[in-house]
């Protein structure tokens, strides 16, 4: 089973690196960050993931700061 997770980790890492390279090339070739972000948000709904991560962090902080019963 660990071999399967190793393959999954390699595929995910390569995907992230390839995405970073594509964004970097887009910025180097004269693209504006707003246009690159808008294109990514249109396709992958980046804002929704950012908002969700913020909500999760707030919920965890509220749970950690809540008084014990």
N, C-alpha and C positions, 0 to 999 in steps of 0.2 A: 504494500500500500504506500510506503514511503517513496517508492520509485514513481508512482503516479503523481504524488504531490510535488515531487521534484520537477517533473515534466510540466505540470501546471504552473509552477513558480517560474520556470524558464520562459514559458510562453507569455505569461503576464509581464514579466520583466522586459522581454523583447518588445512587446506591444507598447509599453510605457516609453521605452527609449525611442522607438520609431515615431511615436506621437510627438515626443519632445523635439526630435530632429525635424519633423515636418513643421511644427510651429516655429522653430528657430529659423528654418529656411524661409518660411513665409515672412518672418520679421526682417531677415537680412535682405531679402529681395525687394524691400520697399513697402511691405504691407504694414498697415497701421494696427496697433494692438486692438483698437476698438472693432475693426473689421474682422480680425482673426477671432476675437472673443465672440462677436455676434454670429459668425459662421459656426463656431463650435456650439454656442448656446442654441442655435436653431436646430442643429442636428442632434445634439446629445443632451440638451436641457441642463446645462451646467448650473444655472441659477437654482434650479430645483434641488440639485444635490448639495449645493452650498447652503441653502436655507435649511434643508433637512439636517445637515451636519451641525449647524448652529442650534437647531431645536434639540438635537440629541445632547449636545454639550450643556445647554441650559438645563435640561431635565436631569442630567447626571449631577450637575452642580447643586440643583435644588434638592436632590435626594441626599447628597453628601452633607449639605448644610441644614437639613431638617433635624429638629430635636428628636431624640430617641424617646419612645413612649414608655 
